[in-house]
Amino acid sequence: MRKPKVKRMFLAMCLSCFIMVIIYFQSNLKPASVQVNGRSSRQGKSRRSPLQTHYDSDQLQAAMQVTHQGRRELMEEACRLYTRKHHVLIPGDLKHVIVDDQNGLLYCYVPKVACTNWKRILMVLTGAVGPRDPLAIPANEAHVSGNLRTLSEYSTSQINQRLSSYLKFVFVREPFERLVSAYRNKFTQSYNTAFHKRYGTKIVRRHRMDPQPEALERGNNVSFEEFVYYLVDPATQREEPFNEHWERVHSLCHPCLIHYNVVGKYETLEQDSRYVLQLAGVDSQVNFPSSAKSTRTTEDMAAQFFHNISPFYQKKLYNLYRMDFLLFNYSMPEYLKFR
């Protein structure tokens, strides 16, 4: 009569051991904080790092986690299918990756994808400015190079430590809407005389028939068609890299080499920004600023700009930005005429 009782006791002991093993591995598989020069970059803080929070499924809404997991998987699949050249990261590749050592964050900024507001947020979080409303920081101050450190400024060992231990995030945008936004900002605004002189005069000289002397001197009336001709002209990139405002995201942020934990999108900017701030544990300290939606470049607006671009040049331009469409799961715009 004792055998059933002995068996039950034996099974209970086995189950208890199994549970203890699970608990042990859960507690030891969490990402550790990075050590820099023998000291923790957390400065003695006991709260979990953003990367640890990212991997803790109990902390955030499951729907957001599923969304961002799906984006990462699609990006990794595109990298596997469409990239063949083996490239090793060098410090020069990391000039767009901003470092927040206080909160364990790496942010690759992409111009025309809310990067001004993200730089403002990081200036507040890193202490580059005193505690203040991010929108109180002037836009030109947010872009001063010395205000925030980039990953390119660190040693190789420090770079590797941060890449493996910090939460890495990037924000992307539909490629042609971003391109039209860059054109509108840099070539149709009278105050951007530096861009007119640096790029406008060159575009007019190369891609306009019988330009007027004033246009050659000032470069302030470049059409979108001329801008497209400039971009697809092979001589353009032979001379110098694209300006960051129209450079491809995959060339700025190297998503096939840097495995971003969060890929935010301009189309869901507020939700994705809130998600990153929650992961960082700073959502109670700072809010991502709301943007003026009335001034945004939309799909309909982009379609108007592309209306006068011939199918031949539309195709050349799409091929130029094709990897950004594939990596970030953007469909080919319906207004394109070369299908």
N, C-alpha and C positions, 0 to 999 in steps of 0.2 A: 504493500500500500504506500510505501515511502517513495517509490520510483517516480510517479507523476510529479510529486512535490519537488523532488531533487531536480527533475528536468526543468520545471518552471523556474526554479532558482538559478539554474545554469543559464537559461535563455535570458533572464532578467539581467544577469551579470554581463552577458555578451552585448546586450543592447546598450547598457550603461557605458561600456567601454567604447562602443561604436560612436555614441554621442560625444564622448569626451574627445575622441580623435577628430571629429568634425569641428568641434569648438577650437581645438588647438590649431588646426590648419587655417581656419577663418581668421584667427587672431594673428597669425604669422604671415599671411599672404597679402596684407595691406601694404601699399607702396610706402616706403620710408621717406622721411624728409632728407633733402640733400645736405651734404656737408661741404662747406666751402672753406678752404684753408683751415680745416680741423674744427670749425665751429658751425653749429647749425644755423642755416639761414632763417629759421623760424624764430630766432632770438628768444628761446625759452617758452614759446607759446604752446599751450596744451591742446588747443583746438585742432581738429583734423585739417590736413591740407586740402586744397581744392581737388587734387588728384585722388585722394582717399575718398572724399565725398562723392566724386564722380563715379567711383566703383561701388559705392554703397547704395544698393537698390532701394533701401528703406527711406532714403533722405528726400527724394524728389519725385515728382509725378512720373508715373510709369510711361505715360504717353509721350512726354518730352524725351525720355531716355530712348524710347523706341524710335522716335523721329531722328534723333541724332545718330543712333546706331545705324539706321538705314542709310543716312547720308555718308557715314564713314565707309560702310561696306560698298556702296556704289562707287565712291571715289577710289577705293583700293582696287576694285575690279577694273575700272577704267585705267588705272596705272598699270595693272598687270597686262591688259590687252593692247595698250597703245603706246607704251614707252619701252624702248629697246636699248637705248644708249645707257651705259653704266656711268653714273656721275656720282662723285663723292663731294659732300658738302665742304666748302671752304668758308672761312670767316666772311669773305666778300659776299657770299650768298645770304648772309644773315643780317644785312643792314636794315631790313624792314621788320625784324622781330624785336619788339620792345620787351624789356625785362622788368618785372615787378618782383624783387626779391622778398619784400615784406609779406606778400600774399601768395608767392609761389605761382606766378602767372607768366606766360609767354604769349604775346599778342602780335600777330603779323598784320601790319596795317596795309590796307589797300585804298589808295586814293579814290574818291567818289563812292565810297561805301561806308559812310558815317565815321570815317577815321578821325575827323576833327573832334567829335564828341567822345570817342573812345580815348583819344590822347588826353582830353580834359579829365576824364574819369581817372586815368592812370596817374596824372599829375597830382590829383587829390590823394589817391591811395598811396603813392610812394612818398608823399610829403614834399614834392617839388614845389608846391604852393601850400599856404596855410589852409586850415579847414574852411571851405567855402563852397558855394554853389558852382558846379562845373561850368554852367552857362555864364558865370561872371568872368571866366577866363577868356580874354580876347582870342579870336581864331588865330591871328598871326602869332600870338604867344604860344599857343598849343603846338605850333609847327617849328618852334625854335629848336635846333638840333641838340643843344646841350641840356635841355630840360629833362629828357628821358634817356636812359641808357639802352643801347641795342645789344643784341647777343654777339654781334661782330666785335665788340670791345673787350670780350673776355678771352681768357686763355683756352686752349683746346680742351683741357681737362674740365674747366669750369663750364664750357659750352656743353660737353657731353653730360655732365651732372645735371644741368638744368633741362636739357632735352629729355632725359630719362625720368626726371622727378617732378617737373612742374606741369601744371595744366596748360595745354597749348590750344589756342583758339584763333580762328580767322573768320572774317566776314566777307562774303562774296555777293555778287549781283549778276543779274542777266547781262551777258557781255556787251550786247549792242546798246542796251539802255545806259550802261555805264559809259560806253564810248560816246554816245550822244551827249550825255551829261558833261563829260570832259570837254567836248567841243563847245558846248553852250557856255561853259564857265570860262574857258581859256581864250576863246576866239571871238565871242560876241559881246563880251563885257569891256567897256571902254577903259576900265581901270587896270586891265591886265597887259599893260604896255610891255612888260618884260617878255611875256610869251609872244606878243606880236613881233617884237624885234628879233627874238631868238629863233622862233619857228615860223612865224607868219611871213616874214620877208623871204625866207628860204623857200617856202611853199609857193608863194606868188612867182618867184623867179623861175622855178622849175616847172610849174604846172598850170600857168596861165598864159594864154596866147595874147601877145601884145599888151603887157601890163603897163599901167600908167606910172610915171616916175614917183608920184606920191605913194602909190601902193607898194612899189619896190622899196621905198624908204621906210614906211611905217608898218606895213604888213598887218594892218588892222581890219581888213575886210575879207578874210579868207572864207570861201564858201565851204559847205560840208563836202561837196563833191571834190574840191581840191584837197581837202584834208584826207579823204579816202584815197585819192591818187598818191598822196605822199606816204600813207601807211603801207600800201601794197607795193610801192616802188622798191625793188631789191636794193637800190643804192642807199636807201634811208638807213637800214640796219647795218650796212657795210661801213657806213661812216661813224655811227655811234649807236648805243643802245636806245631803245624807245624811252621817252620821258615816262616817269612813273605813273602819270595820270592816264596814259593809254597803253602802258605795258600790260601784258597778259598776267593774270593772277598766278598761273603756274610758274611763271618766270620770276615773279616777285617773292613768292612764299614757298615754292618747292614742295607741294603737298604729297608728291610721290616719295620724297625723302624724309620729310618731317611728318610724323604721324599725328595729325591734329586730333585732339580729343573732342573738340566741338567745332563744327563748321556752321557758323551762323549765316543767315541769308538776309539781305536787305529787304526782301519781301515780307519777312517775319521778324523785322529788326527788334521791335519792342519785346516780344516774347523771348527771343533768343538772347537778347542782352540781359534781361531779367534772370534767365537761366544761368548765365555765366556769373553774374553777381551773387546769385544764390550759392553756386558751387564755391565761390571764393569766400563765402561767409560775410560779405560786406553789404548785402542788400539793405540792411538797416542803417548803414552809414551814408550811402550815396545812391541816387536814382539815375538811371540813364535818361538824358534829356529827350523830350518829345521833339520831333522834327516838324518843320513846316511842310506839310504834305502838298500844299498848293503849288509849291515851286519844284516838286520832284519831276524828273524825267520819267514819263510813263511809256508803256508799250505803244499806245496810240500816237504819242509825240514822236517816238523813234520811227514809227511807220511813216510819218510825214517827212522826216528827214531822208529816209531811204527811198522815197517815191521817185526821185529823179536820178537815182543811182542805177546804172544799167545792170542787167543780170550778170554780165561778164565780171564787173567789178564787185557786185554783191557776192558772187561765188569766191572770188579771190580774197575778199575780206573775211568771209565766213571761214575759209580754210586757215587764215591767219589766226583766228580766235577759236578754232575748232576744239582744241584741247580744253579750254575753259568751259565750253558747252558740255563736253563729255564728262569731265571730272565732277562738275557740280550739278549734273542732271538737268540742264536747261534744254528745252526742245528748240529745234530750228524755228525761228519766227515765221508765222504764217504769211507775213507781208513780203517775204523774199520771193523773187520772181524767177529764180534759176532752177527750180525743182524739175 
